[in-house]
Amino acid sequence: MKRAVNSLLRQYGTEVTLVCNGKGKQVHCFFQPVNSASWQSVEGDVSPLGEITRGQYTYVGSADVPVREGDTLLLGERSYLVRRVEPYYYSSQVVYIWARCVEKGVNDTWGSQS
């Protein structure tokens, strides 16, 4: 399973630079904004159609690449702060890493209701 996920990430993922402890590493991941539909599934208020809320992003990457809270992802001219990291398992094996990120200097208001 892990091999299949890694293959999908390499083939269809976006290449980003993961910066940890001042060192950068190129990795492939799925990286996308959290849209209003995602928030509607966890909140009672309905957002306007198509609105991207709160400036948060979801990262899905290889279990072989250690990502930690406080790391930075670089994509183009923008940088994103990793705020939460969770491993996802199949049987007893971690098959991918999920993380929630915010764009640095734009909307780093983690946990606020803005």
C-alpha positions as CSV (number, residue, x, y, z in Angstrom):
1,M,0.0,0.0,0.0
2,K,2.8,2.4,1.0
3,R,4.5,1.8,-2.3
4,A,1.3,2.5,-4.3
5,V,0.8,5.8,-2.4
6,N,4.5,6.8,-3.0
7,S,4.1,6.0,-6.7
8,L,0.9,8.2,-6.9
9,L,2.7,11.1,-5.2
10,R,5.7,10.9,-7.6
11,Q,3.5,10.7,-10.7
12,Y,0.7,13.1,-9.8
13,G,2.0,15.2,-6.9
14,T,3.3,18.7,-6.8
15,E,7.0,19.2,-6.1
16,V,7.6,21.4,-3.1
17,T,10.7,22.2,-0.9
18,L,10.4,21.0,2.7
19,V,12.5,23.1,5.0
20,C,13.4,21.5,8.4
21,N,16.1,22.8,10.7
22,G,17.3,25.2,7.9
23,K,17.8,22.4,5.4
24,G,15.7,22.1,2.3
25,K,14.6,18.9,0.5
26,Q,12.5,18.5,-2.7
27,V,9.5,16.3,-2.1
28,H,6.3,15.3,-4.0
29,C,3.0,15.8,-2.3
30,F,-0.6,16.6,-2.8
31,F,-1.1,20.2,-1.7
32,Q,-4.3,22.1,-1.9
33,P,-6.4,24.8,-0.2
34,V,-9.1,23.9,2.3
35,N,-12.2,25.0,0.5
36,S,-15.6,26.0,1.9
37,A,-17.0,22.6,1.3
38,S,-14.4,21.1,3.6
39,W,-15.3,23.6,6.4
40,Q,-19.0,23.0,5.9
41,S,-18.5,19.3,6.8
42,V,-17.3,20.4,10.3
43,E,-19.2,23.6,10.9
44,G,-22.8,24.7,10.9
45,D,-22.5,27.9,8.9
46,V,-22.7,27.7,5.2
47,S,-20.2,29.8,3.2
48,P,-20.8,31.5,-0.2
49,L,-20.3,29.1,-3.1
50,G,-16.7,28.5,-4.0
51,E,-15.2,30.7,-1.2
52,I,-11.8,29.5,0.1
53,T,-11.9,30.1,3.8
54,R,-9.3,30.7,6.5
55,G,-6.3,30.3,4.2
56,Q,-5.4,26.8,5.3
57,Y,-3.9,24.1,3.1
58,T,-3.8,20.3,3.2
59,Y,-0.6,18.4,2.6
60,V,-0.5,14.7,1.8
61,G,3.0,13.3,1.5
62,S,5.1,10.2,1.7
63,A,5.4,8.4,5.0
64,D,9.2,8.2,4.2
65,V,9.5,12.0,4.5
66,P,9.5,13.2,8.1
67,V,7.3,16.3,8.3
68,R,6.9,18.0,11.7
69,E,4.9,20.9,13.1
70,G,6.9,24.1,12.6
71,D,8.5,23.0,9.3
72,T,8.1,25.2,6.2
73,L,6.9,24.2,2.7
74,L,8.1,26.4,-0.2
75,L,6.0,26.5,-3.4
76,G,6.8,29.1,-6.0
77,E,7.1,32.5,-4.2
78,R,5.0,31.4,-1.2
79,S,5.9,29.7,2.0
80,Y,3.6,27.7,4.3
81,L,4.0,26.8,7.9
82,V,3.1,23.2,9.0
83,R,0.8,23.5,11.9
84,R,-0.5,20.0,12.5
85,V,0.8,16.6,11.3
86,E,-1.0,13.2,11.4
87,P,0.2,9.8,10.1
88,Y,-2.3,7.6,8.3
89,Y,-2.1,3.8,8.7
90,Y,-3.1,0.8,6.7
91,S,-2.9,-2.2,9.0
92,S,0.1,-1.4,11.2
93,Q,2.0,0.5,8.6
94,V,2.1,4.3,8.1
95,V,1.2,4.8,4.4
96,Y,1.2,8.6,4.2
97,I,1.4,11.8,6.2
98,W,-1.4,14.3,6.4
99,A,-0.7,17.9,7.5
100,R,-2.5,21.2,7.8
101,C,-0.6,24.3,6.8
102,V,-1.1,28.1,6.7
103,E,0.5,30.6,4.4
104,K,3.2,32.5,6.3
105,G,2.6,36.2,6.8
106,V,-0.9,36.0,5.3
107,N,-3.2,34.1,7.5
108,D,-1.2,32.6,10.4
109,T,-4.2,32.8,12.8
110,W,-4.4,29.1,13.7
111,G,-7.4,28.3,15.8
112,S,-9.1,31.7,15.4
113,Q,-12.7,32.0,14.0
114,S,-11.7,34.8,11.5
